[in-house]
Amino acid sequence: MSLSVDALSFSYTPGRMALDGLSFTLAPGSFTALLGPNGAGKSTLFALLTRLFTAPHGRIAIAGHDLTHSPLKALAALGCVFQQPTLDLDLTTRRNLLYFAALHGLSGRPARDRADEVLAMLSLTDRADTPARALSGGQRRRVELARALIHRPSVLLLDEPTVGLDAASRRAITDHAHTLAAQGATVLWATHLTDEVAPTDRCLILHKGRLLADAPAATLAAGST
């Protein structure tokens, strides 16, 4: 499995569980929507998957690497777009990508080639030398997605990546994520917007830190009618 979460629990304060015994696995080349209202535990899960927090209970494995025992190998297989924008607005699109590539040990011609590759993939080649602050909201989000892909991760985490975007930009980002899954990436897409989920998408629904449902979107929709 590309991503495995087993019996994961975490609390910010004693007696209030943000995640409570959460378990699931994601296969290579799959798109999975992580649904739930604010406070359900989606952002906490992403913080644990990216090792911003360390879980005292449970196990996380990314691309076969235990996040606790082999964190560098696990995180090297991971790409992430966080809910809050994190681009350096004073850098160009290309410089944002090259800076992030350097953090993954890529430099020189290999880094430039990777940057050109992801810029073309996300239709941003004509914005390569544009300062990030001059980009539209949708273009900035695509740059963040390109940045997450530059080291060719096998697992991609997207934490409410369309927040604040118009409908057309939201659809474009969602379509890109589905395309990446079709090409072999494992995509976990956190959202509270059901219109971003296709009928065939697998859905994990969190409620108060627990897994309430795990089924294709069409199955869940039929069961709610």
VOGU-673061 format. One line per field, with one value per residue (C-alpha): x negated, y negated, z; residue number from 1; residue in one letter. Coordinates in steps of 0.02 Angstrom, whole numbers. Example, Ala and Ser with C-alpha at 12.3 -4.5 7.8 and 13.67 -1.06 7.14 Angstrom:
c1 = c(-615:-684)
c2 = c(225:53)
c3 = c(390:357)
k = c(1:2)
r = c(A:S)
***
This chain:
c1 = c(0:-59:14:60:133:159:246:194:246:203:268:225:295:326:496:531:477:442:414:474:408:409:359:361:249:233:175:59:149:302:397:478:582:568:732:796:850:729:661:682:495:443:309:246:224:126:16:-25:-55:-178:-259:-213:-147:-201:-67:-92:20:34:-71:-91:-182:-214:-272:-317:-422:-372:-356:-423:-573:-618:-553:-670:-625:-439:-433:-537:-392:-265:-204:-85:20:77:239:147:48:-141:-219:-353:-261:-422:-493:-444:-351:-512:-613:-480:-496:-686:-695:-583:-681:-840:-757:-741:-922:-890:-994:-1069:-1005:-903:-807:-777:-717:-597:-532:-501:-413:-288:-260:-209:-103:-2:4:-107:-253:-202:-201:-373:-454:-303:-316:-196:-107:-56:30:216:277:301:128:48:134:70:-106:-89:-34:-181:-297:-227:-261:-437:-522:-402:-317:-214:-89:-6:89:205:281:432:328:472:520:560:554:690:786:680:516:584:633:463:368:485:463:273:277:382:262:114:203:237:50:7:-1:93:199:283:395:467:622:791:862:955:960:771:799:838:966:830:710:678:734:672:790:721:831:757:593:668:696:884:891:777:861:876:964:1109:1139:1142:1258:1379:1381:1425:1579)
c2 = c(0:-178:-249:-152:-223:-101:-136:-319:-423:-600:-729:-912:-912:-767:-687:-765:-653:-740:-568:-408:-241:-292:-157:-149:-105:-185:-90:-159:-253:-293:-454:-463:-605:-640:-720:-792:-955:-1076:-994:-817:-786:-810:-942:-846:-692:-793:-867:-691:-625:-766:-749:-924:-828:-658:-532:-446:-302:-212:-189:-280:-205:-301:-204:-61:-168:-185:-372:-352:-241:-301:-480:-541:-400:-416:-604:-594:-496:-628:-786:-905:-1058:-1137:-1231:-1395:-1466:-1453:-1526:-1661:-1801:-1894:-1748:-1698:-1538:-1452:-1514:-1449:-1278:-1278:-1328:-1183:-1065:-1112:-1059:-885:-882:-931:-1068:-1121:-1048:-907:-1034:-1147:-999:-946:-1124:-1132:-963:-1011:-1185:-1104:-974:-1111:-1232:-1359:-1371:-1546:-1600:-1531:-1702:-1790:-1843:-1740:-1896:-1935:-1767:-1736:-1631:-1479:-1498:-1510:-1350:-1264:-1324:-1248:-1085:-1093:-1123:-970:-864:-921:-778:-650:-589:-431:-499:-670:-754:-899:-988:-1089:-1151:-1246:-1358:-1533:-1489:-1517:-1370:-1355:-1356:-1229:-1112:-1131:-1086:-938:-874:-887:-783:-647:-644:-620:-473:-397:-412:-312:-435:-402:-556:-599:-752:-832:-938:-982:-1020:-870:-940:-910:-722:-612:-471:-338:-418:-324:-428:-423:-519:-578:-627:-679:-595:-428:-346:-355:-284:-214:-186:-256:-424:-352:-218:-346:-460:-317:-270:-447:-458)
c3 = c(0:-35:125:281:441:583:750:747:897:948:1070:1097:1273:1393:1368:1197:1054:888:810:892:829:644:519:329:181:10:-144:-280:-417:-312:-278:-107:-40:146:200:362:442:523:679:613:618:436:470:621:513:384:520:580:403:369:542:598:749:813:858:1026:973:806:650:485:335:173:20:137:255:437:474:651:613:437:428:291:172:212:188:28:-49:3:-82:5:-31:131:160:192:44:69:-88:-75:-165:-206:-304:-479:-513:-568:-418:-299:-380:-381:-199:-151:-263:-169:-6:-84:-139:-320:-401:-567:-729:-648:-544:-694:-797:-660:-647:-834:-824:-689:-763:-927:-836:-751:-899:-811:-933:-987:-804:-761:-741:-666:-482:-377:-315:-495:-518:-496:-351:-461:-538:-366:-314:-472:-430:-257:-337:-457:-310:-220:-375:-417:-324:-402:-243:-244:-117:-133:9:-34:115:53:-95:-178:-31:-94:-278:-408:-481:-639:-542:-418:-560:-644:-485:-451:-629:-614:-454:-536:-684:-567:-486:-657:-691:-535:-391:-229:-194:-29:-53:103:75:147:-27:-96:-273:-285:-270:-420:-400:-419:-294:-134:16:194:308:474:621:787:745:697:528:503:326:191:22:-156:-163:-265:-134:7:-92:-127:56:109:-3)
k = c(1:2:3:4:5:6:7:8:9:10:11:12:13:14:15:16:17:18:19:20:21:22:23:24:25:26:27:28:29:30:31:32:33:34:35:36:37:38:39:40:41:42:43:44:45:46:47:48:49:50:51:52:53:54:55:56:57:58:59:60:61:62:63:64:65:66:67:68:69:70:71:72:73:74:75:76:77:78:79:80:81:82:83:84:85:86:87:88:89:90:91:92:93:94:95:96:97:98:99:100:101:102:103:104:105:106:107:108:109:110:111:112:113:114:115:116:117:118:119:120:121:122:123:124:125:126:127:128:129:130:131:132:133:134:135:136:137:138:139:140:141:142:143:144:145:146:147:148:149:150:151:152:153:154:155:156:157:158:159:160:161:162:163:164:165:166:167:168:169:170:171:172:173:174:175:176:177:178:179:180:181:182:183:184:185:186:187:188:189:190:191:192:193:194:195:196:197:198:199:200:201:202:203:204:205:206:207:208:209:210:211:212:213:214:215:216:217:218:219:220:221:222:223:224:225)
r = c(M:S:L:S:V:D:A:L:S:F:S:Y:T:P:G:R:M:A:L:D:G:L:S:F:T:L:A:P:G:S:F:T:A:L:L:G:P:N:G:A:G:K:S:T:L:F:A:L:L:T:R:L:F:T:A:P:H:G:R:I:A:I:A:G:H:D:L:T:H:S:P:L:K:A:L:A:A:L:G:C:V:F:Q:Q:P:T:L:D:L:D:L:T:T:R:R:N:L:L:Y:F:A:A:L:H:G:L:S:G:R:P:A:R:D:R:A:D:E:V:L:A:M:L:S:L:T:D:R:A:D:T:P:A:R:A:L:S:G:G:Q:R:R:R:V:E:L:A:R:A:L:I:H:R:P:S:V:L:L:L:D:E:P:T:V:G:L:D:A:A:S:R:R:A:I:T:D:H:A:H:T:L:A:A:Q:G:A:T:V:L:W:A:T:H:L:T:D:E:V:A:P:T:D:R:C:L:I:L:H:K:G:R:L:L:A:D:A:P:A:A:T:L:A:A:G:S:T)
***
